[in-house]
């Protein structure tokens, strides 16, 4: 859903002084997101929500802004992506009727929908050109967030303990590190186009160090997928588009068989991965949720039902040796989670969303296409092994990345062969 703004046209009129101040406040809020997530690892929905609220206020303070808000709403309503995204969301809403606990599913639905909506609003309403001060602030916040994570991990979470924050292990920064990875692609492009190469280099170096010292196997997987895709896109846009599209669809198709397939991997490979990513536990987890798909293949167990599958009657149909893993909460694979909760119907709708998203990206060229595809690949890499599909912090992080992708520096210096439209 946060990728919907990629297909939206730019709608802009000269704002008043008050509107410009509110827009600047919104951009500054977004620029501080990396640091906010380093200190409070679930804060991204709040940050994106505040940025969206400020963007709406900027549009409402003057008649031209209100007209722009109306035109933006009409543009969204006419966007081809809206139909498939709405169909997916509508089916998810309907499926809550057969969830084991509909009230909890409704909460999950809201947790996913609100940051997606906020990111869409911010992406459409905020000015396309970003002032230099915001670009620098975003870089400073990004590097500062990396230093907070690195420093706290090096001191055994001493900073978090002094601040009275949760400090139960290095994994507490996993969400922060994943957010940094998602934001690195659009912000890196923004710094590069604005000829702030030193800032881009410092941020990249800090991020790489965070990935090395951190405990997030999902972030490392996402980084590898993103870097590989970025390199391929620079060599051939058609090959990169085809590979990313095929890769996403393959992840979706293979998801219900993932646990069984990974059981066929050599023990030596599993042992190697185990050193970083708890491979054995994940394989067992995938097999457990795979059994749920086998018994509820068409409609699934209902949106948001994964955390409570242990209480669902379907749990009794899962082999006893795999049943205990259902209490984990989610399958650590967003593609598999779609099958578990929404069944084959949801998987088909998700495939249509993927196709629509890739079509929206197909008009891009050069570095902008490479960075956009790298973000998609990085997100897919995280989704393959990481967190729950509908967690608000995750949707807000990806949504914020899309907001930044629609921004350009005030004084952009185009690179040869790069399409800036």
C-alpha positions in Angstrom: 0.0 0.0 0.0 2.8 2.6 0.7 4.0 2.0 -2.9 0.7 3.5 -4.3 2.2 7.1 -4.5 4.8 5.9 -7.0 2.1 6.0 -9.6 0.8 9.5 -8.6 1.3 12.7 -10.6 2.9 15.7 -9.0 0.3 18.3 -7.9 1.8 21.6 -6.9 0.9 25.3 -6.5 2.8 28.2 -4.9 2.2 27.9 -1.1 1.9 30.8 1.4 4.4 31.5 4.1 2.4 29.6 6.7 2.0 26.6 4.4 5.7 26.6 3.6 6.5 26.5 7.4 4.1 23.6 7.9 5.6 21.7 5.0 9.1 22.4 6.3 8.0 21.1 9.7 6.7 18.0 8.1 9.9 17.3 6.2 12.0 17.9 9.3 9.8 15.4 11.2 10.5 12.8 8.5 14.2 13.7 8.5 14.4 12.8 12.2 12.8 9.4 11.7 16.1 7.4 11.8 17.1 8.9 15.1 13.6 8.4 16.5 13.7 4.7 15.6 17.2 4.3 17.2 15.8 5.6 20.5 12.2 4.1 20.3 12.0 1.2 17.9 8.3 1.4 17.3 8.0 5.2 16.8 7.9 5.2 13.0 4.1 5.2 12.7 3.9 8.2 15.1 6.6 10.1 13.1 5.0 9.4 9.7 1.6 10.2 11.2 2.7 13.6 12.5 4.4 14.4 9.1 1.2 13.6 7.3 -0.9 15.7 9.7 1.4 18.7 9.1 1.2 18.1 5.4 -2.6 18.2 5.5 -2.6 21.3 7.7 -0.3 23.0 5.1 -2.8 22.2 2.4 -5.8 23.4 4.4 -4.4 26.9 5.5 -5.1 28.4 2.1 -7.6 27.9 -0.8 -4.9 26.8 -3.4 -3.8 24.2 -0.9 -7.3 22.9 -0.4 -7.7 22.7 -4.1 -4.4 20.7 -4.3 -5.8 18.4 -1.6 -8.9 17.9 -3.7 -6.9 17.2 -6.9 -4.6 14.8 -5.0 -7.7 12.9 -3.8 -9.1 12.7 -7.3 -5.7 11.6 -8.7 -5.6 8.8 -6.2 -9.1 7.7 -7.0 -8.2 7.5 -10.7 -4.9 5.6 -10.1 -4.9 2.1 -11.5 -3.1 0.9 -8.4 -6.1 1.9 -6.2 -8.3 -0.9 -7.6 -6.0 -3.8 -6.7 -4.9 -2.3 -3.4 -8.5 -1.6 -2.4 -9.4 -5.2 -3.4 -6.7 -6.6 -1.2 -7.6 -4.4 1.7 -11.3 -5.2 1.3 -10.7 -8.9 1.3 -8.5 -8.6 4.3 -11.3 -6.7 6.1 -13.9 -9.3 5.1 -11.6 -12.2 6.3 -11.6 -10.9 9.8 -15.1 -12.4 10.1 -13.6 -15.9 10.4 -10.5 -14.9 12.4 -10.3 -16.7 15.8 -10.4 -13.3 17.5 -12.0 -10.6 15.2 -11.4 -7.8 17.6 -7.7 -8.4 17.7 -7.7 -8.7 13.9 -9.4 -5.3 13.7 -6.6 -3.8 15.8 -4.0 -5.3 13.5 -5.9 -4.0 10.4 -5.8 -0.5 11.9 -2.1 -0.8 12.8 -1.3 -1.6 9.1 -3.8 0.8 7.5 -3.0 4.0 9.4 0.7 4.3 8.6 0.0 3.3 5.0 -2.5 6.0 4.6 -0.3 8.6 6.4 2.6 7.8 4.1 0.4 8.1 1.0 -0.8 11.5 2.2 2.7 12.7 2.9 4.0 11.4 -0.5 1.3 13.3 -2.4 1.1 16.6 -0.5 4.7 17.4 0.4 6.7 19.6 -1.9 8.8 17.8 -4.5 11.8 19.9 -3.9 13.6 19.5 -0.5 15.5 22.4 1.0 19.2 21.9 1.5 18.9 22.3 5.3 16.4 19.3 5.4 18.8 17.2 3.2 21.7 17.9 5.6 19.5 17.3 8.7 18.3 13.9 7.3 22.0 12.9 6.8 22.9 14.0 10.3 20.0 12.2 11.8 20.9 9.0 9.8 24.5 9.0 10.9 23.6 9.9 14.5 21.1 7.0 14.5 23.9 4.6 13.3 26.3 5.9 16.0 23.6 5.5 18.7 23.1 1.8 17.7 26.9 1.1 17.3 27.7 2.8 20.6 25.0 1.2 22.6 25.8 -2.3 21.3 29.5 -1.7 22.1 28.7 -0.7 25.7 26.2 -3.4 26.4 23.2 -1.2 25.9 24.4 1.2 28.6 22.7 4.3 27.0 19.3 2.5 26.9 19.7 1.5 30.5 20.4 5.0 31.6 17.4 6.3 29.7 15.2 3.7 31.2 14.5 2.1 27.8 14.1 -1.6 27.0 17.5 -3.2 27.1 17.0 -7.0 26.9 19.5 -7.7 24.2 21.1 -6.5 21.0 18.1 -7.6 19.0 16.2 -4.6 20.4 17.8 -2.6 17.6 16.7 -4.9 14.8 13.7 -2.7 13.9 16.0 0.4 14.0 18.6 -1.3 11.7 15.9 -2.4 9.2 14.5 1.1 9.1 17.9 2.5 8.4 18.3 0.1 5.5 14.9 1.0 4.0 15.7 4.8 4.3 19.3 4.4 2.9 18.2 3.9 -0.7 16.0 7.0 -1.2 18.1 9.3 1.1 21.3 8.1 -0.6 19.7 9.0 -4.0 18.7 12.4 -2.5 22.2 13.1 -1.3 23.8 12.0 -4.6 21.5 14.1 -6.8 22.2 17.1 -4.5 25.9 16.6 -4.9 26.3 15.8 -1.2 28.7 12.9 -1.9 30.6 13.2 1.4 27.4 12.9 3.4 26.3 9.9 1.3 29.6 8.2 1.9 29.6 8.8 5.6 26.0 7.5 5.9 26.9 4.4 3.8 30.0 3.7 5.9 28.0 4.0 9.1 25.2 1.8 7.8 27.6 -0.9 6.8 29.2 -0.9 10.2 25.7 -1.2 11.8 24.9 -4.2 9.6 28.1 -5.9 10.7 27.8 -5.3 14.4 24.0 -5.7 14.7 22.1 -8.8 15.2 19.5 -8.5 12.5 19.8 -11.3 10.0 16.8 -9.9 8.2 18.5 -6.6 7.6 21.6 -8.4 6.3 19.5 -10.4 4.0 17.7 -7.3 2.8 21.0 -5.5 2.2 22.5 -8.3 0.1 19.3 -8.4 -2.0 19.3 -4.7 -2.4 22.9 -4.3 -3.3 22.7 -7.1 -5.9 19.6 -5.6 -7.5 21.2 -2.2 -7.6 24.2 -3.5 -9.4 22.1 -5.4 -12.0 19.8 -2.4 -12.6 22.8 -0.2 -13.5 23.8 -2.8 -16.1 20.4 -3.5 -17.5 17.1 -2.0 -16.5 15.0 -4.7 -18.3 16.8 -7.5 -16.7 16.5 -5.9 -13.2 12.8 -5.3 -13.6 12.2 -8.9 -14.8 14.3 -10.4 -12.0 12.7 -8.4 -9.3 9.2 -9.1 -10.6 9.9 -12.8 -11.0 11.6 -12.9 -7.6 8.7 -11.4 -5.8 6.2 -13.7 -7.5 8.4 -16.7 -6.9 8.6 -15.8 -3.1 4.8 -15.7 -3.1 4.3 -18.9 -5.0 6.9 -20.9 -3.1 5.8 -19.7 0.3 3.4 -22.5 1.2 6.1 -25.1 0.5 9.1 -23.2 1.9 9.5 -25.3 5.0 9.5 -28.6 3.2 11.8 -27.3 0.5 14.4 -26.0 3.0 14.4 -29.4 4.6 16.2 -30.6 1.5 19.1 -28.2 1.9 22.5 -29.7 2.9 23.1 -29.7 6.6 26.4 -27.9 6.1 24.5 -25.0 4.5 21.9 -24.8 7.3 24.7 -24.9 9.9 26.4 -22.0 8.1 23.3 -19.9 8.1 22.5 -20.9 11.7 25.6 -18.9 12.8 23.7 -15.7 12.0 20.0 -16.4 11.5 18.6 -19.2 13.7 18.0 -21.3 10.5 16.9 -24.5 12.2 14.2 -22.7 14.3 13.0 -20.8 11.2 12.7 -24.0 9.1 10.6 -25.6 11.8 8.5 -22.4 12.1 7.9 -22.4 8.4 6.9 -26.0 8.4 4.4 -25.4 11.2 2.6 -22.5 9.4 2.9 -24.4 6.1 0.6 -27.0 7.7 -1.9 -24.3 8.4 -2.0 -23.4 4.8 -2.5 -27.0 3.9 -5.6 -27.2 6.0 -7.0 -23.7 5.1 -5.7 -23.3 1.5 -8.5 -21.1 -0.1 -9.6 -18.4 2.4 -7.0 -18.7 5.1 -7.5 -18.2 8.8 -8.4 -14.5 8.6 -6.4 -11.3 8.6 -4.3 -10.8 11.7 -4.9 -14.3 13.0 -1.3 -15.5 13.0 -0.5 -14.4 16.6 -3.4 -16.4 17.9 -3.3 -19.5 15.8 -2.5 -21.6 18.8 -6.1 -21.0 19.9 -7.6 -21.6 16.5 -9.2 -25.0 15.8 -6.8 -25.4 12.9 -4.0 -25.9 15.4 -5.4 -29.3 16.3 -5.1 -30.3 12.7 -1.3 -29.5 12.7 1.0 -32.5 13.6 1.8 -32.4 17.3 5.5 -32.1 16.8 5.0 -28.8 14.9 2.0 -27.4 16.9 4.1 -25.7 19.5 5.7 -23.3 17.0 2.3 -21.8 16.2 2.5 -19.9 19.4 5.5 -17.9 18.1 3.0 -15.3 16.6 3.9 -15.1 13.0 5.8 -17.3 10.5 8.8 -14.9 10.0 7.9 -14.8 6.3 5.5 -12.1 5.1 4.7 -14.1 1.9 3.8 -17.2 3.9 1.8 -15.0 6.3 -0.4 -13.9 3.4 -1.1 -17.5 2.6 -1.8 -18.4 6.2 -4.2 -15.6 6.9 -5.7 -14.8 3.5 -5.3 -18.1 1.6 -5.0 -18.5 -2.2 -7.5 -15.6 -2.7 -5.2 -13.2 -0.8 -2.1 -14.6 -2.6 -3.7 -13.9 -6.0 -4.6 -10.3 -4.9 -1.1 -9.8 -3.6 0.3 -11.0 -6.9 -1.8 -8.3 -8.6 -0.5 -5.7 -6.2 3.1 -6.7 -7.0 2.4 -6.5 -10.8 0.8 -3.0 -10.4 3.7 -1.8 -8.3 6.3 -3.0 -10.8 4.4 -1.4 -13.6 4.5 1.9 -11.7 8.3 1.5 -11.4 8.9 0.5 -15.0 9.0 4.1 -16.3 12.0 5.1 -14.2 15.6 5.1 -15.5 19.2 5.2 -14.3 20.0 5.7 -10.6 16.4 6.4 -9.7 15.2 3.0 -11.1 18.2 1.2 -9.5 17.6 2.7 -6.1 13.8 2.1 -6.3 14.3 -1.6 -7.3 17.0 -1.9 -4.6 14.4 -0.8 -2.0 11.9 -3.3 -3.2 14.5 -6.1 -3.2 15.7 -5.1 0.3 12.1 -5.1 1.6 11.5 -8.5 0.0 14.7 -9.8 1.6 13.5 -8.7 5.0 10.0 -10.1 4.4 11.5 -13.5 3.6 13.0 -14.0 7.0 11.9 -11.2 9.2 9.0 -9.7 11.1 5.2 -9.8 10.9 3.8 -8.6 7.6 1.3 -6.1 9.2 3.4 -4.5 11.9 2.9 -0.7 11.9 6.6 0.2 12.4 7.5 -1.8 9.3 4.8 -0.3 7.0 5.7 3.2 8.3 9.4 2.6 7.5 8.7 1.5 4.0 6.1 4.2 3.5 8.6 6.9 4.7 11.1 5.5 2.1 8.5 6.0 -0.6 7.9 9.6 0.6 11.6 10.4 0.2 11.7 8.7 -3.2 9.2 11.3 -4.5 11.4 14.2 -3.3 14.3 15.8 -5.0 17.0 18.2 -3.8 16.5 22.0 -4.4 19.7 22.1 -6.5 19.9 18.7 -8.2 22.9 18.0 -10.4 21.7 15.4 -12.9 24.0 12.5 -13.6 24.5 11.5 -17.2 22.0 8.9 -18.3 19.7 9.4 -15.3 16.0 10.2 -15.9 14.9 12.6 -13.3 11.2 12.5 -14.2 
